[in-house]
Amino acid sequence: MDLQNAKSRLKHVLLRARYAAIGAAAGAAIGAVFSRNAASTGGAIGALIGATVADTRDTASALLEDARENEFSPLSTDDEQN
């Protein structure tokens, strides 16, 4: 197993866990306004949303990193004959 790959995977897992915990806390706090059952449900839904946000953020970051490496080329050049 490549050390760089393992480090990247661990970073991704920790980021996802952090976002899930924040989402769970926010969902539970909002749900607690209504009832104990709503707090439990809100925490679960918040955790799912937090994990989804972390995955989306990671995907977007990877796409931006790839774009920076490849640098955008101009859409057209003066050499093209149309």
DSSP file (Angstrom, degrees, kcal/mol; ACC not computed):
  #  RESIDUE AA STRUCTURE BP1 BP2  ACC     N-H-->O    O-->H-N    N-H-->O    O-->H-N    TCO  KAPPA ALPHA  PHI   PSI    X-CA   Y-CA   Z-CA
    1    1 A M              0   0    0      0, 0.0     2,-0.2     0, 0.0     3,-0.0   0.000 360.0 360.0 360.0 131.5    0.0    0.0    0.0
    2    2 A D     >  -     0   0    0      1,-0.1     4,-2.2     2,-0.0     5,-0.2  -0.505 360.0-140.2 -72.1 133.7    1.4    3.4   -1.0
    3    3 A L  H  > S+     0   0    0     -2,-0.2     4,-2.3     1,-0.2     5,-0.2   0.885 102.5  51.7 -64.4 -39.6    1.9    5.7    2.0
    4    4 A Q  H  > S+     0   0    0      1,-0.2     4,-2.1     2,-0.2    -1,-0.2   0.894 110.4  49.1 -64.4 -39.6    0.6    8.8    0.1
    5    5 A N  H  > S+     0   0    0      2,-0.2     4,-2.4     1,-0.2    -2,-0.2   0.901 111.0  49.6 -66.0 -41.3   -2.6    6.9   -0.8
    6    6 A A  H  X S+     0   0    0     -4,-2.2     4,-2.4     2,-0.2    -2,-0.2   0.905 110.9  49.9 -65.0 -40.9   -3.1    5.8    2.8
    7    7 A K  H  X S+     0   0    0     -4,-2.3     4,-2.2     1,-0.2    -1,-0.2   0.905 111.2  49.2 -64.0 -41.6   -2.6    9.3    4.0
    8    8 A S  H  X S+     0   0    0     -4,-2.1     4,-2.1     2,-0.2    -2,-0.2   0.904 111.9  48.1 -64.9 -42.3   -5.1   10.6    1.5
    9    9 A R  H  X S+     0   0    0     -4,-2.4     4,-2.3     2,-0.2    -2,-0.2   0.901 111.6  49.6 -66.0 -40.9   -7.7    8.0    2.4
   10   10 A L  H  X S+     0   0    0     -4,-2.4     4,-2.5     2,-0.2     5,-0.2   0.903 110.2  51.1 -64.6 -40.9   -7.2    8.7    6.2
   11   11 A K  H  X S+     0   0    0     -4,-2.2     4,-2.2     1,-0.2    -1,-0.2   0.908 110.7  49.3 -61.4 -42.1   -7.6   12.4    5.6
   12   12 A H  H  X S+     0   0    0     -4,-2.1     4,-2.3     2,-0.2    -2,-0.2   0.907 110.9  49.3 -64.4 -42.7  -10.8   11.8    3.6
   13   13 A V  H  X S+     0   0    0     -4,-2.3     4,-2.3     1,-0.2    -2,-0.2   0.916 112.7  47.1 -64.3 -43.5  -12.3    9.5    6.3
   14   14 A L  H  X S+     0   0    0     -4,-2.5     4,-2.2     2,-0.2    -1,-0.2   0.882 111.9  50.3 -67.5 -38.0  -11.5   12.1    9.1
   15   15 A L  H  X S+     0   0    0     -4,-2.2     4,-2.3    -5,-0.2    -1,-0.2   0.913 111.6  48.3 -64.6 -42.3  -13.0   14.9    7.1
   16   16 A R  H  X S+     0   0    0     -4,-2.3     4,-2.2     1,-0.2    -2,-0.2   0.900 111.6  49.7 -65.3 -40.4  -16.2   12.9    6.4
   17   17 A A  H  X S+     0   0    0     -4,-2.3     4,-2.3     2,-0.2    -1,-0.2   0.894 110.4  50.6 -65.2 -39.8  -16.5   12.0   10.1
   18   18 A R  H  X S+     0   0    0     -4,-2.2     4,-2.3     2,-0.2    -2,-0.2   0.933 112.3  45.6 -64.7 -45.4  -16.0   15.6   11.2
   19   19 A Y  H  X S+     0   0    0     -4,-2.3     4,-2.5     1,-0.2    -1,-0.2   0.880 112.4  52.0 -65.4 -37.2  -18.7   16.9    8.8
   20   20 A A  H  X S+     0   0    0     -4,-2.2     4,-2.5    30,-0.3    30,-0.2   0.900 110.0  48.8 -65.5 -39.8  -21.0   14.0    9.8
   21   21 A A  H  X S+     0   0    0     -4,-2.3     4,-2.3     2,-0.2    -2,-0.2   0.907 112.0  47.9 -66.9 -41.2  -20.6   15.0   13.5
   22   22 A I  H  X S+     0   0    0     -4,-2.3     4,-2.4     2,-0.2    -2,-0.2   0.924 113.4  48.4 -64.4 -43.3  -21.3   18.6   12.8
   23   23 A G  H  X S+     0   0    0     -4,-2.5     4,-2.7     1,-0.2    24,-0.4   0.893 110.8  50.8 -63.2 -40.3  -24.3   17.7   10.8
   24   24 A A  H  X S+     0   0    0     -4,-2.5     4,-2.5    22,-0.4     5,-0.2   0.910 110.9  48.3 -64.6 -41.9  -25.6   15.4   13.5
   25   25 A A  H  X S+     0   0    0     -4,-2.3     4,-2.1     2,-0.2    -2,-0.2   0.921 114.0  46.0 -65.3 -43.2  -25.2   18.0   16.2
   26   26 A A  H  X S+     0   0    0     -4,-2.4     4,-2.2     2,-0.2    -2,-0.2   0.923 114.4  48.0 -66.1 -43.4  -27.0   20.7   14.1
   27   27 A G  H  X S+     0   0    0     -4,-2.7     4,-2.5     1,-0.2    16,-0.4   0.895 112.5  48.5 -63.8 -40.5  -29.8   18.3   13.2
   28   28 A A  H  X S+     0   0    0     -4,-2.5     4,-2.2    14,-0.4    -1,-0.2   0.881 110.1  52.1 -67.6 -37.6  -30.3   17.2   16.8
   29   29 A A  H  X S+     0   0    0     -4,-2.1     4,-0.6    -5,-0.2    -2,-0.2   0.917 112.7  44.4 -65.0 -42.4  -30.3   20.8   18.0
   30   30 A I  H >< S+     0   0    0     -4,-2.2     3,-1.0     1,-0.2     4,-0.4   0.926 115.2  48.4 -67.4 -43.4  -33.0   21.7   15.5
   31   31 A G  H >X S+     0   0    0     -4,-2.5     4,-2.0     1,-0.2     3,-1.4   0.816 100.1  66.3 -66.2 -30.4  -35.0   18.6   16.2
   32   32 A A  H 3< S+     0   0    0     -4,-2.2    -1,-0.2     1,-0.3    -2,-0.2   0.724  87.6  69.0 -65.5 -20.7  -34.8   19.1   20.0
   33   33 A V  T << S+     0   0    0     -3,-1.0    -1,-0.3    -4,-0.6    -2,-0.2   0.833 110.9  32.7 -63.3 -30.7  -36.9   22.2   19.6
   34   34 A F  T <4 S-     0   0    0     -3,-1.4     2,-0.3    -4,-0.4    -2,-0.2   0.917 127.6 -45.1 -94.8 -52.8  -39.8   19.9   18.8
   35   35 A S     X  -     0   0    0     -4,-2.0     4,-1.6     1,-0.1    -1,-0.3  -0.978  50.4 -93.5-169.2 173.8  -39.4   16.7   20.7
   36   36 A R  H  > S+     0   0    0     -2,-0.3     4,-1.8     2,-0.2     5,-0.1   0.896 123.2  49.7 -67.5 -41.0  -36.9   14.0   21.8
   37   37 A N  H  > S+     0   0    0      1,-0.2     4,-2.4     2,-0.2    -1,-0.2   0.892 109.5  51.6 -65.0 -39.2  -37.9   11.8   18.9
   38   38 A A  H  > S+     0   0    0     -7,-0.2     4,-2.9     1,-0.2    -6,-0.2   0.848 106.6  55.0 -66.4 -32.8  -37.4   14.7   16.4
   39   39 A A  H  X S+     0   0    0     -4,-1.6     4,-2.2    -8,-0.5    -8,-0.2   0.909 109.1  47.3 -65.0 -41.7  -33.9   15.3   17.9
   40   40 A S  H  X S+     0   0    0     -4,-1.8     4,-1.9     2,-0.2    -2,-0.2   0.936 115.6  44.1 -64.5 -46.7  -32.9   11.7   17.3
   41   41 A T  H  X S+     0   0    0     -4,-2.4     4,-2.7     1,-0.2     5,-0.3   0.911 112.8  52.2 -64.8 -42.7  -34.3   11.8   13.7
   42   42 A G  H  X S+     0   0    0     -4,-2.9     4,-2.6     1,-0.2   -14,-0.4   0.875 108.1  52.0 -62.2 -37.5  -32.7   15.2   13.1
   43   43 A G  H  X S+     0   0    0     -4,-2.2     4,-2.0   -16,-0.4    -1,-0.2   0.910 111.2  46.6 -64.9 -42.0  -29.3   14.0   14.3
   44   44 A A  H  X S+     0   0    0     -4,-1.9     4,-1.9     2,-0.2    -2,-0.2   0.927 115.5  44.8 -65.7 -45.2  -29.5   11.0   11.9
   45   45 A I  H  X S+     0   0    0     -4,-2.7     4,-2.5     1,-0.2    -2,-0.2   0.903 112.2  52.9 -66.6 -40.0  -30.5   13.1    9.0
   46   46 A G  H  X S+     0   0    0     -4,-2.6     4,-2.6    -5,-0.3   -22,-0.4   0.883 107.3  51.9 -62.2 -38.4  -27.9   15.7    9.8
   47   47 A A  H  X S+     0   0    0     -4,-2.0     4,-2.4   -24,-0.4    -1,-0.2   0.908 110.0  48.7 -64.8 -41.8  -25.2   13.1    9.9
   48   48 A L  H  X S+     0   0    0     -4,-1.9     4,-2.1     2,-0.2    -2,-0.2   0.917 113.0  47.3 -63.4 -42.9  -26.2   11.9    6.5
   49   49 A I  H  X S+     0   0    0     -4,-2.5     4,-2.6     2,-0.2    -2,-0.2   0.913 111.5  51.3 -65.4 -41.5  -26.2   15.4    5.1
   50   50 A G  H  X S+     0   0    0     -4,-2.6     4,-2.1   -30,-0.2   -30,-0.3   0.910 110.6  47.7 -62.2 -42.8  -22.9   16.1    6.7
   51   51 A A  H  X S+     0   0    0     -4,-2.4     4,-2.1     2,-0.2    -1,-0.2   0.881 112.0  50.6 -65.5 -37.6  -21.3   13.0    5.2
   52   52 A T  H  X S+     0   0    0     -4,-2.1     4,-2.6     2,-0.2    -2,-0.2   0.907 109.3  50.5 -66.4 -41.6  -22.7   13.9    1.8
   53   53 A V  H  X S+     0   0    0     -4,-2.6     4,-2.8     1,-0.2    -2,-0.2   0.904 109.3  51.8 -62.1 -41.3  -21.4   17.4    2.0
   54   54 A A  H  X S+     0   0    0     -4,-2.1     4,-2.4     2,-0.2    -2,-0.2   0.915 111.4  46.6 -62.8 -43.0  -17.9   16.1    2.9
   55   55 A D  H  X S+     0   0    0     -4,-2.1     4,-2.3     2,-0.2    -2,-0.2   0.911 114.1  47.7 -64.7 -42.3  -18.0   13.7   -0.1
   56   56 A T  H  X S+     0   0    0     -4,-2.6     4,-2.6     2,-0.2    -2,-0.2   0.911 112.4  49.2 -64.9 -42.2  -19.2   16.5   -2.5
   57   57 A R  H  X S+     0   0    0     -4,-2.8     4,-2.5     1,-0.2    -2,-0.2   0.910 111.3  49.5 -63.2 -42.2  -16.5   18.9   -1.1
   58   58 A D  H  X S+     0   0    0     -4,-2.4     4,-2.1     2,-0.2    -2,-0.2   0.901 111.9  48.3 -64.5 -41.3  -13.8   16.3   -1.6
   59   59 A T  H  X S+     0   0    0     -4,-2.3     4,-2.2     2,-0.2    -2,-0.2   0.921 112.6  48.0 -64.7 -44.5  -14.9   15.6   -5.2
   60   60 A A  H  X S+     0   0    0     -4,-2.6     4,-2.3     1,-0.2    -2,-0.2   0.891 111.0  51.3 -64.2 -39.4  -15.1   19.3   -6.0
   61   61 A S  H  X S+     0   0    0     -4,-2.5     4,-2.3     1,-0.2    -1,-0.2   0.897 109.7  50.0 -64.3 -40.0  -11.6   19.8   -4.5
   62   62 A A  H  X S+     0   0    0     -4,-2.1     4,-2.3     2,-0.2    -2,-0.2   0.901 110.5  49.7 -65.6 -40.6  -10.2   17.0   -6.6
   63   63 A L  H  X S+     0   0    0     -4,-2.2     4,-2.2     2,-0.2    -2,-0.2   0.912 111.9  47.9 -65.3 -41.6  -11.7   18.4   -9.7
   64   64 A L  H  X S+     0   0    0     -4,-2.3     4,-2.3     2,-0.2    -2,-0.2   0.889 110.4  52.1 -65.4 -38.4  -10.3   21.8   -9.0
   65   65 A E  H  X S+     0   0    0     -4,-2.3     4,-2.0     2,-0.2    -2,-0.2   0.918 110.0  48.5 -63.9 -42.9   -6.9   20.3   -8.3
   66   66 A D  H  X S+     0   0    0     -4,-2.3     4,-2.2     1,-0.2    -2,-0.2   0.894 110.8  51.4 -62.3 -40.2   -6.9   18.4  -11.6
   67   67 A A  H  X S+     0   0    0     -4,-2.2     4,-1.9     1,-0.2    -2,-0.2   0.892 109.0  50.5 -65.9 -38.6   -7.9   21.6  -13.4
   68   68 A R  H  < S+     0   0    0     -4,-2.3    -1,-0.2     2,-0.2    -2,-0.2   0.887 110.8  49.6 -65.7 -38.0   -5.0   23.5  -11.8
   69   69 A E  H  < S+     0   0    0     -4,-2.0    -2,-0.2     1,-0.2    -1,-0.2   0.901 119.2  36.5 -67.5 -40.1   -2.6   20.9  -12.8
   70   70 A N  H  < S-     0   0    0     -4,-2.2    -2,-0.2    -5,-0.1    -1,-0.2   0.671 100.4-147.2 -86.2 -17.8   -3.7   20.8  -16.4
   71   71 A E     <  -     0   0    0     -4,-1.9     2,-0.2    -5,-0.2    -3,-0.1   0.710  27.5 -87.4  49.6 133.3   -4.4   24.6  -16.6
   72   72 A F        -     0   0    0     -5,-0.0     3,-0.1     1,-0.0    -1,-0.1  -0.446  41.1-145.5 -68.4 134.1   -7.2   25.6  -18.8
   73   73 A S        -     0   0    0     -2,-0.2    -1,-0.0     1,-0.1    -2,-0.0  -0.651  33.8 -85.4 -94.4 158.3   -6.3   26.1  -22.5
   74   74 A P        -     0   0    0      0, 0.0    -1,-0.1     0, 0.0     3,-0.1  -0.269  31.7-126.2 -61.8 149.8   -7.9   28.8  -24.6
   75   75 A L  S    S+     0   0    0      1,-0.1     2,-0.3    -3,-0.1    -2,-0.0   0.842  89.9   7.5 -66.8 -33.1  -11.2   27.9  -26.2
   76   76 A S        -     0   0    0      4,-0.0     2,-0.3     3,-0.0    -1,-0.1  -0.973  67.1-147.9-145.2 159.2   -9.9   28.9  -29.6
   77   77 A T    >   -     0   0    0     -2,-0.3     3,-0.9    -3,-0.1     0, 0.0  -0.833  28.6-117.0-123.6 164.4   -6.7   30.0  -31.2
   78   78 A D  T 3  S+     0   0    0     -2,-0.3    -1,-0.1     1,-0.2     0, 0.0   0.688 109.4  67.9 -73.1 -17.3   -5.9   32.3  -34.1
   79   79 A D  T 3  S+     0   0    0      2,-0.1    -1,-0.2     0, 0.0     2,-0.2   0.677  76.9 102.8 -76.2 -17.1   -4.4   29.4  -36.0
   80   80 A E    <   -     0   0    0     -3,-0.9     2,-0.6     1,-0.0    -4,-0.0  -0.446  62.9-147.6 -71.9 138.3   -7.7   27.7  -36.5
   81   81 A Q              0   0    0     -2,-0.2    -2,-0.1     1,-0.1    -1,-0.0  -0.933 360.0 360.0-105.4 119.3   -9.4   28.0  -39.9
   82   82 A N              0   0    0     -2,-0.6    -1,-0.1     0, 0.0    -2,-0.0   0.375 360.0 360.0-112.9 360.0  -13.2   28.1  -39.8
